[in-house]
Amino acid sequence: MGVTRRQLLWAGAGMGAAGVLAACSSGTGGAADAASGGASQQPRPGGTLKVGALGKASAVTRDPHGTQANESDYLIISLLYDTLAAPGKATNTAPRLAASWKPSDDLRTWRFTLADGATFHDGTPVTAEDVVWSLRRLRNTPSGKSRLPGIQPEGITAEDARTVVLVSDYPNADLPLLTRLTTFVLKKDTKDDAIAGAPGTGPFKLDWYRDGNARLVRNDAWYGGKPYLDAIEVRLFESPQAMAAALLAGQIDVASNVGAVAARTAGSRGDVRIVRRPNDMAMPIVMRTADGPFADPRVREALKLAVDRPAMVEQGLSGYGSIANDILGTGDPAFAKDVPQRTRDLAKARQLLADAGFDTAKTYDLLTTEDIAGLAESATLFATQVREAGVRINVVKQDSKTFWDATWLKGTLYTTYWGTNDSVVFFASKTMLADAGQNESGWNEPTFDETYRKAMGTPDAAERGKLLHRLQEIEYAGSGYLLWGMADGIDLAGAAVRDLPELPGYGRVQLEKTWLAR
């Protein structure tokens, strides 16, 4: 689960992969680098970086096309396998395994050209046939429809050895955005029982793997340039507290996505650096719109008015975040900042509940997990707040496997989280269209779908911007998402760590330019 995009069109489409990869890697000059002295030093090769990442042993997966509920799995897979594109620092979508892409005039057919010199870890070249096989395999997974919306398996073909063609069911000006998240490439015809040991194309190769923990060594032949680190060791932690303790004890060099509480605790330590990615994580509450007690839009609006957003950010996130306005994609340049900010109004919330005939005598379960720091705590705080409007909420914590198998996409009221914030159309296409494979709330709003399709078929950026604004107004008015705030992404790092990525989502696991000053 879970992916800063800076432009609506793909200005980086013709850029060379090597130059963009360097830009993607969060380099020097940021506040975190300045604090560590990294900006005044030249990168030096060598050393092993020990990274802690959250996960549950019961939810471990090694399939790059499977559901990666564990942060640890996503980190390992992202270092071993490349996606076609990646979040960029200067552009919304930047080249990765695909060096460039170009649309047809009708914006339905896109041609992706593979990077020069791209090879698998066993030395064999990456071909378009490998990419086609991988994308079709991805498309045929249970969540594949949402990962490649609008693209049918037969619409994924190879034009020649280095050109992959994707054909959309409808015009899609932002189609390359779909290739940034989980389009990991495997060798053609890899058997399912061999996936765990299959060679990748990424900057690091697998040395060993045990129960969610792994050691990866540098891929000197990587097409994007030689990584600085000799190796990366990934260690699974089942709680942010245990991971932060390991960092403070010097057992690991980086505590990845450790959360606000750990950051507050470590803030006084001179030997620990806090790397903060503003507005990195969306943790909305999902209300089912298709049926059940939250199907009435007046009930959904009531809950959105009952929440105290500043208190949620201050208490639930320890201030490491910002207030949100029930629209996903807050970092998108097209984000509708002029939509009136919802504020708490308990009187109006109570009136809306009464008008809708909402049963305030019942208690409603809010299902959540402890997959990421602060998620369950924010659910508990939310339940306390909406009680003042007369809504009784019982917070139920589920283990990861149960949540993702039984609750996600099916639940009546539950938390979710997305490690991305920079694309309005990402969320529209993946989670809010009526036929989206990951339609988390079961939302079916024809005007939303129509506006999205029209926006994606509009080549003029200004006109498309107007349509995207309207899209967000519709989302604000009626969707099943209660997005009260955005959490900052927080890593804790030892004093020797330099140039950790500061981009969100997939960008934050691009460690090829990270190095150790020792």
N, C-alpha and C positions, 0 to 999 in steps of 0.2 A: 504494500500500500504505500497508496500513495503515491511531485515533480515541480532566476528571475527572467521572464520573457519580457522583452522591451519594445517589441514592435508588432503591429498586426500583420503586416506583410513581411516576407522573408528577405530582408536586406542582405542577409548573409548567404543567400542561396549560391552565389558565385564565388564565395571566399574559399581559399585553400584550407584544407583540414588542419594542417600543422599549425598555422598561425592562429586559427580560431581555438584550437585545443589549448594553446597557451593562455588565451584570453579567458577561456572557460574556467580556468583553474583557480580563480580567486587569487590573484597574486599579491604583490606587495602594495604598500601604500594605504591599506585599510587601518582602522583604529587598532585592531587586534595585533597587526604586524608591528605597528609603531610602538605599541606597549611592550612588545617583546624584544625590540631592537632589530627585528627581522628586515625592516625596510633598508637598513644601512649595511646589510651583509649580503655577500654573494652566496647563492645556493651551493651546497657542497654535497656530493654524492656519498652514498653509503649509509649503513645503519639499518636497524630493524625497528619499525614503528609498531608499538603494541596498542591496539585499539579495543576499547570495550564498547559493546553494543547491546541494546536490550533485546530480549527474546525469551521464549518459553521452550523448554526442551520438548514439550508435547506438540509444538507447532512447527518443528523444524522441517524445511523443504530445501531440496537442492535443484529443483526444476526451475530453470529461468523463465518458463512460461506458466508456472503455477502461481498460486496466491501466496505472496510473501508477507505473512503477518508479522514476522520477526524482523526487527531492524538489522540484526546480525546476518540473517540470510540475504537480505537485500544488499548489504554492504559487500559480502563475499561475492555474490553473483555479479554485482556491478563492476567489480574489479577484474573478474574473469572474462566477462562477456561485454561486448559493445552493442549499443543501440545505433540505429541509423543516424539519429540526430540527438542533440543534448541542449539543455538550457544554456544560454550564452550570457556573458557579462555585458557585451555591447549590443547584442541582438537577442530578440525573443527566442529564436530557435537557431542554433549553430550546428554546423556539420560535425559529425563524429565518424562513424564507419562509412557513411555517405558523404562524399566531398562536396556535392552540389546537387541541386534539383531544379526542375523547370516544369511549369504547368502548360497545359494546352490552352488555347484561347477561351474555351468554354469552362475552364477551371475544374474539369472532371478527371482528366488524365495527367498524372504527374510522373516524370522520369527522374529517377535517382541514379546518380553515377557514383560508383564505389571509389573509395580512396585508393590512391596508388600505393602499392606495396603492402596492402592488407593481407595478412596471413593468419592461419590458425596457429595455435601453440605447437603443433607438430610439424610446422613448416610448410604445410600445403596452402596454396593461395585461396583466398575467399572469392567465390564466384557469385554471380547473380543467381544461379540455381540454388546455392546454399541459402541465400537470403529469401528467395521465393519459398523454398521448403519450410524455413523457419517461420516466416510470416503466416503461411497457411496453417502450420501447426498451432501457432498462437491463436489464429482466428478460430480454430476449431476447439479451443478450450472452453469450459463453461462460461468464462467471462470474456472470451475473445471478441464477441460482438461489440462490447463496450470499449475494448482496447483499440479496435480498428473499426469504429462506427462508419457505416455507409460503404464499407469495402467488403465485397464477397470474396470467398476463396478463389473463384475463377477470375476475379479481377486483379489477381496478383500474378504477374508473369515476368519472364526474363526476355528482354529484347536482344541482348547479346551478353557476352561474358561479364561485362562490367555495368550493365544498365538494367535496373529493376523498374518495372512499370506498375503503378497502382492506379486503378480506375475506380472512381467513386460513383455511387448510385445517383448522386446529385452534385451540382457544382460546389466546390469546397475550397475557398481561398486560403484556408488555414490548414489544409491537409498535412503538411509536414509536421505540424504540432503533434499529430498523433504518433509520430515515430520516435518521440523523445523518451517515452516512459519505459516500456517493456519489450521493445522490438529486438531482444537479444538474439544474436545469430549463432546457430549451431551448424555443424556439418550436415549436409543433405543425407537423409536416410538414417540418422542416428536412432538406434533402437531405444525404446523407453527405459529398458533395464540398464542401458549404458549411459543415460543422461548424466548421472552423478559424476562420472569420470570423463565426460566429453571435453575435448579441447575447445577453448574459447578463442577470442580474438583480442582480448583486453590487455591492459598494460601490465598485468600480473598473471602468473601461472600458479596453479595449485601445487603445493609441496605435500601437505597432508591435511586431512580433515577428520575430526572426531566429535560427534555429538553436538554439532553447531559451532564448534571451535575450529579454526583453520589457520594454516600458515601459507602465505602466498609469496612467491619470489618474483623478482623483476623479470619482465619480458623484454630482453635487449633488442628484439626484432620488432617491437611494436611500431606500427606505421606512424603513430603520432609523435614519436621521439622517445628517447630513452628516459624512463622514470629515474628520479634521484635515489629513492630508497632501494636498498638491497632486498628488503622483505617487509611484509606487513603481517602481523599476527592479530587475528580477530578472536576476541574472547567473549563468549555469551554471558550476560548477566540477567538475572530474572527480576531485578529491581534496580531503580536508579540510585537508591541508597547504597546498595552493595557496590555498584559501579563507581560511585563517587568516592566511597571509602577506599577502593582499590587504587584510584587515581591519587588520592591524598597520601596513601602509603607507598607510592612509587612503583606499584605493581604493573600499572599500565601507563602509557604516555598520553592517551586521549580517552575521555569519557564522552562518547558520542550521543548527542540529543538527550542530555541528562536531565534537563528540566530546571525550572526556576528555583525550586527549594534548594537543590544542590548548589546552584550558582550563588544564592544568597549565603549559604554556609561557607562556600569557598572564597567568597569575595575578599576576606581579610588576609588570605594567604598570599604572601609575596612571591611564592614559587609556583603559583597556579595562575594561568591566564584564562579569562573568560572570553570565548569567541561567540559573539552574538549575531544571529541572523534575524533582523527585524521582520516581524509579521510572516514567519516561516510556516506556521502550522495552523490550519483551520480545524476547529473542533466543534462543528455545529451539532445541535440537537435535531434529530430527524423525527418529524411527525408524519405518520402515514396519512396521505390525502385520498387514497382510493376508497377506503372504507374505514369503519370504526369511529371511535369518539373524536378523532381529530380531522375527519373528512370535511367538516363544516369550516370554511375559511374564517368565519368569525371566531371560532375557537382557537385557530392557529394565530390569528392576530392578537387575541387576548393574551396568549402566552408570551408572544413577542413584546407586548406592552407590560407584562408583569415582571419581566427580568430587569434587574438593576445592573446594567452593563458596566459602569465604572467599578462597582463593587466586585463584579466577576473578575475583571482584569486585575484589580488591586489585590483581592484576596485569593482568587483561584490561581492566578498566575504570578503572584507576588510582585505585580507591577511590570513584569517582563512580557509586555504585549500591548495591544491597542484595541480600542473599542471598534466593533464592526456593526454593520447595518443590514444584516440578513441578505446580503448579496455576496456570492462567492467570486473570487478573482480580484481581491482588493489591490493587488500590485499591478494590474493590467493598466497600461496607459489609457485604455478606453473605459476604465472604471468610472461609473457614474457618481462622481463626488457631489453633484448638486441634488441628488435625491435626499429629501429631508431625513435627518437622522432620527430614528426612533428613540424615544426616551421613555422612562418609566411613567406609567399612568394607570395606577391601580383602579381608580374609579371607572375609567373607560373599559378596562379589562373585565371588571366584574359585570358591567352592563352588557358587554358583548357575550359573555358566558351565559347570562340570563336570557338574552335575546335568542341565543342558539339552543336553549334548553339543555345546556350541559349539566350532567349529573355531578354536582359537587359533593355528594355524599359518598361517592365511590373513591377508592384509592387506585391509582394507575401506576403500573410498574414502569420505571425508566431503566432500561438495560444498558450496561456499560462494561468496559474491561479496564484492565490496568496495563494495557499494551504500551502506552506512552505516559510519561510523567504528567500528572495534573489532570488527566482525563476523568478518572473516577471522582477526584476531589471537586472538580468543577460541576459534575453531575449532582453531587450532594448539596453544594451551595445553591444551585439552581432550584432544587427541590424545596429548600428552605425559603427561597425568595417567592416562588409562585404560591406557596401556602398562604401568603398574605392576600392573594387574590381569590382564595377559596379553593385552590386546586391541590388535592392531596397526591403527593408523589412518593413512591417507595423505590429507592435506588437498589437495583439488583446487579451485583458484580458477577460476570460470567468469565470462565476461562476462555482463552483465545479460540480454541478449536470449536467450542460450543457456540460462541458468539458468531464466528464467521460462517459456520455451517447452518445454524438454526435461526439466528436473529438478523444478521445483515441482509438487506433487501426484502426481508419479510416482516420485521418487527413493527409494532404499532407506535412505540416511542423508544428511541435509543440514541446513543451517542455514536458519532463516527469521527474520523479524522482524515485529513488530506495534507500531505507535505508539499503543498504547492499553493501559490496565491496569485500568479501573474497572468492568468488567462481566463477571461470570462467564457470564451467559447469552449475551453477544455471542460469546464463543469457543465455547460449547456449540453454538449454533445455526449458526454459520458454519464451524466447523472440526472438530467432533467427532461430530455426529450421523451415523448410517450413510449418510444420503442428503444430507448437506451438500455443497453445490457446491464448497467449498474444504476438503474432508476431507483434510488434509495428510498424515496417516499411514495413511489407509485403514482407520481404526478402525471396528469394527462390534461394539458392545456393547449388546445389547438392554435390559439393566437401566438403562443410562445413558439411552438414548432414551426408555424408559418413564418414568423419573424426571423427565426434562426436560419431556415432554408434560404430566405430571401437575402439575408446578410451574407451568407456563405457564397451566394451566386453573384454578389455585387463586386466588381473589380475596383471600382472607385473607392479609395480609402475614406474619403470624407462622407460619402453616402453610407458606406458600411458602418462607419462610426455612429451615425444617427440611428441606424437600425439596431446596433448593439446597445445603444442607450435605451431604446424602447424595450429591448429584450430584458434588460436589467430592471426596468420599471415593472414589467410583468412579474418577474421573479420576486421583487420586493413586495408586490401587492398580494401574492397568493401562494408562493411555493411552500413546500413542507420543511424548509430549512430555517431554523432559528440560529443564526450565526451572531452570537453575542460579542465575540472578540477574536482577535488573532494572536496566537502565542508566538513569542520569539523562539527561534531555534537556538539552543544553547549547547555548546561543547565546552568541556573543561580540558585544558591542555597543560602539560608540563612545560617548564621554561625552555627546554631545548627544541620544542616543536615549532616549525616555521611554515608559513603559507598554507595553513589549512583552508579549504574552500569556504567561501562565505555565501555561495549561491544556495538557494533552497532546492528541495526535491532531489532529483537525480544529480543536480550540480554539486550537492554537498558530499557525495561519495566519490568524486573525481579526485583521487589522491596522488595522481602521477607527478604533480609539481610540489607536493609536500616534501619537506626535508628536515633533517636533524642537525642542529648546530652543536655538535659535540664529536 
